[in-house]
Amino acid sequence: MERELTLHHMRRSKSRRVASWHYLHRRHGIWYIVRRVPKRYQPYDTRKIIMLSTGIHVIDDPMARHAGSIAAAINAVLEANWIAASTRAR
C-alpha cells in the first residue's frame, strides 16, 4: 500500500531537499522532482535520473506546500507511465 503525501510529512532538513519526501529538491530557486527510474522499469525507460521542474519558485513556496502537491502529481504520472509501459511490453 502506497503512502499518500501529506503536508505534515514534509520537513526541512539541513540538506537542500525536503527530508521526508526525497523526490523534491531545490535547484536554482525552483522546486524540482528528482528521482531514479526503479530497477523494474529500467528496461522500459532509458533515463537513469529524471529531473522535472514543478514550476514553483522556492521564494513563493518556501515550505514546499504547493510544490509538494505538484510533485506528487508528477510522480503519479511517472508511475502510471512506467506501469503502462511494462504492461504493453508483456
C-alpha positions in Angstrom: 0.0 0.0 0.0 1.4 3.4 -1.0 1.5 6.2 1.5 -0.1 9.4 0.3 2.0 12.6 0.6 0.6 15.0 3.3 2.0 18.4 4.3 3.0 17.3 7.8 5.3 14.6 6.3 7.4 17.2 4.6 10.0 18.6 7.0 13.1 20.7 6.3 16.5 19.1 6.6 20.0 20.5 6.7 20.4 19.4 3.0 18.9 21.2 0.1 16.0 18.9 -0.1 12.9 18.0 1.8 13.7 15.1 4.1 10.6 13.0 4.2 9.7 13.2 0.6 13.1 12.8 -1.0 12.0 13.4 -4.6 11.5 17.2 -4.0 14.7 19.3 -4.3 15.5 23.0 -4.6 17.6 23.9 -7.6 18.3 27.4 -8.9 15.5 28.8 -6.8 12.8 26.4 -8.2 11.4 23.2 -6.7 12.2 20.1 -8.8 11.2 16.5 -8.6 14.3 14.3 -9.0 14.3 10.5 -8.9 15.8 7.4 -10.4 13.9 5.1 -12.6 13.1 2.0 -10.5 15.0 -1.1 -11.5 11.9 -3.0 -12.5 11.1 -0.2 -15.1 14.6 0.4 -16.4 14.0 -1.8 -19.5 11.1 0.5 -20.4 12.7 3.9 -19.6 16.3 4.5 -20.7 16.8 7.5 -18.4 18.8 6.9 -15.3 17.8 10.0 -13.4 14.7 12.1 -14.0 14.6 15.8 -13.1 11.4 17.7 -13.8 10.5 21.2 -12.7 7.4 21.9 -10.7 7.5 25.5 -12.0 7.2 26.7 -8.4 9.7 29.2 -7.1 11.2 28.5 -3.7 10.8 32.1 -2.6 7.0 31.9 -3.3 6.6 28.5 -1.6 9.5 28.1 1.0 7.8 25.2 2.9 7.0 23.4 -0.4 3.3 23.1 0.3 2.2 23.8 -3.2 5.3 22.3 -4.8 4.7 19.1 -2.8 1.2 18.6 -4.3 2.6 19.3 -7.8 5.5 16.9 -7.2 3.0 14.2 -6.0 1.0 14.6 -9.2 4.2 14.4 -11.4 5.3 11.3 -9.5 1.9 9.7 -10.0 2.1 10.3 -13.8 5.6 8.9 -13.9 4.5 5.8 -12.1 1.4 5.4 -14.3 3.6 5.7 -17.4 6.0 3.0 -16.2 3.2 0.6 -15.3 1.6 1.2 -18.7 4.9 0.6 -20.5 5.6 -2.6 -18.6 2.1 -3.8 -19.3 2.4 -3.1 -23.0 5.7 -5.0 -23.2 4.2 -8.2 -21.9 
